[in-house]
């Protein structure tokens, strides 16, 4: 048997080492990238970025933005997570990367369905980082709860600009979580304000039924107003993802802290029907998915209807996947863990808010 030379030993050893390192990165890549987003300091000793001044237009991504022919409502929209993390638990106002993602992806896909309802306003806020949604640590929960004060301040300033008339609340992912608390603490206790709220749309978030006050219940059908349309979506055949979603879900408690879902029943209002029914809804009733990423504000995207079958099951919205290139998973590791860069229910939401506004107008008139 031929003996290997020293150079050959070094070469083979180097090859094995590179192979092992490559395999390790492939296996633990997610953990490595997640660790890179960890601020590595306790939230209690963390100094957050300066608070925004909502009297200034720069504190708003949209401020009473209208499109031609829009309706009479005023829409308060709270965006999803756009800040990845790193040194900070909460993102500063004016972070260029986060703002670019907000304007390119989130606003066209998720605020867009409300553009024809009326004037849309979307505050910038010291959002909790993406990292806080990838861990159940107490620090992360505190960072998420911290963002609520900004939303409350923005809402009060916005409400001062719109003291009368119908209002619509809309939020996606982290934004929906924050509106959940706002509804309970600010809307529900105020009869005058509650009577102005046409509906609240809490998209792609787990909301506990018990958190919604009796006067702002889940919407039973599209003829109901002063109610909440909320759902958390997952692919119909992906039971493992559904289990993870429920196991890792957190909701507000009465002290304003995030706690485990722990057996509480999630709200599921099917956006295709606008109600809480649990029957399977065929794709022929679906009004349209779209990928509006990159569109300018006010440009209405092309909708692909009759593509998605839905069903509320075990508190989650289970749905089929459209076999279209626009809805393939893409983007960086971090981007693939944010709210989806397309909206499977754009047309359904657009139709839902229009119908509820019509009901509101008929009762008011």
PyMOL commands that set and color helices and strands:
alter all, ss='L'
color gray80, all
select helices_A, chain A and resi 6-36+43-45+57-59+96-117+130-133+138-161+174-187+191-196+209-211+214-216+239-247+283-285+325-327+335-337+346-364
alter helices_A, ss='H'
color red, helices_A
select strands_A, chain A and resi 60-65+73-78+118-123+167-172+197-203+227-231+233-235+250-252+258-260+310-313+316-319
alter strands_A, ss='S'
color yellow, strands_A
deselect
rebuild
show_as cartoon
